[in-house]
Amino acid sequence: MIYRVSYMVRGTVHGKKHAGLTRDEDSAPEVGDTVDLAGDVFKITEVQELIPPQGGFAYLHATCEWVAD
């Protein structure tokens, strides 16, 4: 299964809004996990399934917050 994950960042990173991103993952993200997005580390605070899995893909939305250096 390939997990297509849309990452949305709450708050700011280095005083600026972060655009977030979408990418494919080998495993599903879980609340409490950390993820590196473009060189910054974020903690996942919420995960939602967008639509049921189809054709070997699962579609997820993950909300995360920046972990200050």
Secondary structure by P-SEA (a helix, b strand, c coil): cccbbbbbbcccccccccccbbbbbcccccccbbbbcccbbbbbcccccccccccccccbbbbbbbccc
